[in-house]
Amino acid sequence: MTDIADRLEALRERGLYRRLRLVSGPQGPRVLLDGRPVLLLCSNNYLGLADHPRLRAAAAEAAMRWGAGAGASRLISGNMKPHRRLEERLTEFKGYQATLLFGAGYLANAGAIPALARRGEVVFSDELNHASIVDGCRLSRAETFVYRHGDVEHLAWGLREAEGRGSLIVTDGVFSMDGDIAPLEELVRLARRHDCRLMVDEAHATGALGPGGRGSVAAAGLSDEVDLVVGTLGKALGSYGAYVCASHELIAYLVNTARSFVFSTAPPPPAVAAALAALQLLESNPHQVERLRSNAAVLRTALAGEGLAVGGETQIVPVEVGGAAQTMELSERVLERGVFAQGIRPPTVPEGSSRLRFTVMATHRAGELQRAAKLVGAAARELGIAPVPAPAESLALAA
Ligand SMILES: Cc1ncc(COP(=O)(O)O)c(C=O)c1O
């Protein structure tokens, strides 16, 4: 038996050791981290709703009325009203026939994928899909064909090779570590041609993309074409839990077969009520989605202006560094100067593509995002990651 201490040491040696930091107060744009004030640039509380007074009040009222917990799986101890109401509202919001709540996005993927892709079939998964999708594919007894990121030619090849055994194509709508958007139109076309279902995980797209924050599928006008969308309540909607929207038939099937639904306690009523309040706020204040988009553009432009390798096209703004150790060093230096952005390393991202991942909130101020970018640029130059800007005279000579 390997000693756990040795395994931990091996993680440290590879620059992959992780530890938890203490944040005081709610997930606002500025927080106290281990007792020091920092600009928070790594929360998925995209619209700043997690500590919104209406969500707090809704959660508190629900706790008083329905209790702190749901008691059991909904198939065991009954369906509570808040769950049914939120499912109805999400169904309308997303433009589907029906919705099913899950305990978390992780559980939604870990339950829905194995329900849909069975032994002898093939599931097609983008190589940069979230870990919960990867685990959902592993839990299914199906063969998994991992296609190169966003590469529809590679996917088409895999579908042809599967010779009719393909059952499901699954993709993030917005990729969680890269901040780019899946090629949804081509995925729909391939799914139709090869008679496969298409499932899109909108965890980072709901509240951020599409009309009124309805997500990447709605943004592409494809709600009638994508068989299932998954979303979480824990990111832009500021609460906790997740959902799958699909046809009546598919949802009835998931109620009966998705093991993470059947064998897991329903989300707590306060979390469900808070998500419902978030949805109401989103519908009445869609300008917050615009604010998120414009803040993302401000940070992206400012980081690129520092000569950094900025990726993606959404509120997730990755800056590629390369090695895990160098990434963590940059993250520490930036933190010392008051900016909290996570260094992302393997196994979350492929070896050699470690990065600082910034996530923007609608509640950030443009000026603080610009100052943060300058500070990141300076730290990256100290570590030799960003180019040193050419002196003014040589620019003049070159011109
Ligand atoms: C694309 C994607 N799907 C699913 C999840 C899991 O969602 P949850 O945090 O609700 O478990 C995440 C979380 O980061 C995610 O990025």
Ligand as a Chemical Component Dictionary entry (heavy atoms), coordinates in Angstrom:
data_LIG
# 
_chem_comp.id                   LIG 
_chem_comp.type                 NON-POLYMER 
_chem_comp.pdbx_formal_charge   0 
_chem_comp.three_letter_code    LIG 
# 
loop_
_chem_comp_atom.comp_id 
_chem_comp_atom.atom_id 
_chem_comp_atom.alt_atom_id 
_chem_comp_atom.type_symbol 
_chem_comp_atom.charge 
_chem_comp_atom.model_Cartn_x 
_chem_comp_atom.model_Cartn_y 
_chem_comp_atom.model_Cartn_z 
_chem_comp_atom.pdbx_ordinal 
LIG C1 C1 C 0 -19.318 22.961 -17.165 1  
LIG C2 C2 C 0 -19.613 22.560 -15.755 2  
LIG N1 N1 N 0 -20.550 21.614 -15.539 3  
LIG C3 C3 C 0 -20.865 21.227 -14.296 4  
LIG C4 C4 C 0 -20.249 21.775 -13.198 5  
LIG C5 C5 C 0 -20.601 21.292 -11.826 6  
LIG O1 O1 O 0 -21.594 22.087 -11.303 7  
LIG P1 P1 P 0 -21.849 22.131 -9.719  8  
LIG O2 O2 O 0 -20.817 23.068 -9.182  9  
LIG O3 O3 O 0 -23.243 22.623 -9.593  10 
LIG O4 O4 O 0 -21.654 20.741 -9.217  11 
LIG C6 C6 C 0 -19.302 22.769 -13.365 12 
LIG C7 C7 C 0 -18.664 23.380 -12.160 13 
LIG O5 O5 O 0 -17.673 24.040 -12.178 14 
LIG C8 C8 C 0 -18.963 23.171 -14.679 15 
LIG O6 O6 O 0 -18.016 24.088 -14.884 16 
# 
loop_
_chem_comp_bond.comp_id 
_chem_comp_bond.atom_id_1 
_chem_comp_bond.atom_id_2 
_chem_comp_bond.value_order 
_chem_comp_bond.pdbx_ordinal 
LIG C1 C2 SING 1  
LIG C2 N1 SING 2  
LIG C2 C8 DOUB 3  
LIG N1 C3 DOUB 4  
LIG C3 C4 SING 5  
LIG C4 C5 SING 6  
LIG C4 C6 DOUB 7  
LIG C5 O1 SING 8  
LIG O1 P1 SING 9  
LIG P1 O2 DOUB 10 
LIG P1 O3 SING 11 
LIG P1 O4 SING 12 
LIG C6 C7 SING 13 
LIG C6 C8 SING 14 
LIG C7 O5 DOUB 15 
LIG C8 O6 SING 16 
# 
